[in-house]
Amino acid sequence: MKKIWVIARKDVREAFRSRGTYLYIVILIVLSLTYSSSYNSLMNNLIRQNVSQQVIYETSRVFLNSLAYTLPLIYAFLVAGIFAAYSVVMDKIRRNLESLMATPLSLKQIWIGKTLGVTLPSVVVAIGISIVAYIVMNFVLIIPRTGSFILVEPAAIVTVLILVPLLIFSVSLLVIYLQLVISNPRIANLAFTGIFLLFFFGSTFLTQMGYEVPFYYIYLGLIVICAGVSYLIAGSLTRERVLLSSKT
C-alpha cells in the first residue's frame, strides 16, 4: 500500500504545482455564480405568485439539496478529466512509465496509484469549491429570503463524502487503464465525457418518465458498473500491452 501512495503523492504534488490547476479552480468558482442567477429566477417566480414564506423556504431547501448532490460530482468529473488527460500520457512522453515498470512495483499498483493521483485532487477541489459555494449562497441569497441558514440533508453529506469519491475513483480506473494500454489518449479521455453524459441524460430520462430515483442510487449503480468492468479487464493489463502503446 505504501508503494501505491508514493505514486499517488507524486501525481498529486504535480497537479497542484501546475498553474493550470489554479486557473481551473477560478473558472469553477465563476461557474458557481450561474447557480445564483438560477435561484434568483426561481424565487422571483414564486414571489410573483404570492406564495407563503414556508413555500419559499421549502423550495430553497430543495434547491440547495439538489446542488449538494450534483455540484461536487459535476466539478469532480470536470477536474478529473483535466488531471487524467496528463496522468499517464506525460509519463509515457518522458519515459517515466518505463522506469516505474522497472521497479518492484506491479503494474496493478501503478494503475491504482495513478488512479488515486487523479481522484484525490479532483475530489478535494470539487468538494472544497462546492462547500464554499453552498455557504456563500446561504449567506448572500438564502438567509435574506428565508431568514435562516439551510443545512444540507444527511444523505447528501454521505453522498458527497463517500459516494462521489468512490465514483470518481471507479471511473478514473477505467480511464487510466485505457491510457495505459492504448496509444491515443483522446479515446481514454472520452470515457469521462461518456460516463458523465450517461449520468446526466439517464437521470433526466428517469425524471421525465416519472421515476423519483434518489441520486445516491444512481451513484451506487454507476460505481458497481465501473468497478465491475475494472475487475473484468484487470487481467488483461500486461507489461507488453503498456510497452507497445508507449512506442506507437
C-alpha angles and dihedrals in degrees: 000000000000090000091054091051091051090061093042094050091050092053092044091053091049091049093056093043090063117095088211090067093059092044088054091050089055090050091052091049090053089047089056089064090069090068089059091060090048091054092047091051090050092050094046090055091051093048091052087055091053093233122174125266089249091060090050090051094048092046090050091049093051091046093052094045090051089053091048091056098044110026098067091048094048092049092044091053091049095048094042090052089058096045094044091052089071104024099096100008095067091046089054092049093048092041089238091129092061089050091052091050090053090060125082088265115117119231091247090054090052089048094052093041092053090047092053089048088061098038101049101054091039093054094043092051094043096047092042094053092043092053092049091047091049093051094044092049090051095052098037102036114008103046094049089052102039105019093233142077109251116217122211116252118259094246090059091051091053090047093051097044099040115013098042094053091045092050094048090047093050093047091045089053089062094044094048090047090055091047090053097050105033129060097217108074093190091073091055093047091053087066090074091051093046096050092044091052089047089055094045100045093036093055091043091051092050091050093050090049089056098253113138098205113173114238093239091061090054090048091050091050092052091046092053092047095047093043091049093051091048091052091051095049096041091090092058093058103105135162090240093058092047093049092047092051090051093055100046 
